[in-house]
Amino acid sequence: MLARGSAYKCFCSQEEIEAFRERARSEGKSTLFHSPWRDADPSTHPDAPYVIRLKAPQTGETVIEDKVQGRVVFRNDQLDDMVCLRSDGTPTYMHAVVVDDHDMGVT
């Protein structure tokens, strides 16, 4: 995913993200976090811990045809770049559950 450009390394610490969210709340703004590392040149990457974030589309809509709920539509500007791998290299639930479903043939 990194090589294809569909994911990126994010070097923001939990403290930085929480400070951003606290500031946004106090200003009445959205707490949706947009990493400054999303489009950063890899040559600028520090030698520091990072997470891998999925590079979600920022415009348009994501549509899911769900057999229970029917057509579900999400505005892409309301989604953030979710963490796929933690800084210790372990997958988040969001990543692990999809891999597990794939391996088990769940559709």
PyMOL commands that set and color helices and strands:
alter all, ss='L'
color gray80, all
select helices_A, chain A and resi 14-26+42-44+76-78+93-104
alter helices_A, ss='H'
color red, helices_A
select strands_A, chain A and resi 7-10+51-54+61-66+70-75+83-85
alter strands_A, ss='S'
color yellow, strands_A
deselect
rebuild
show_as cartoon
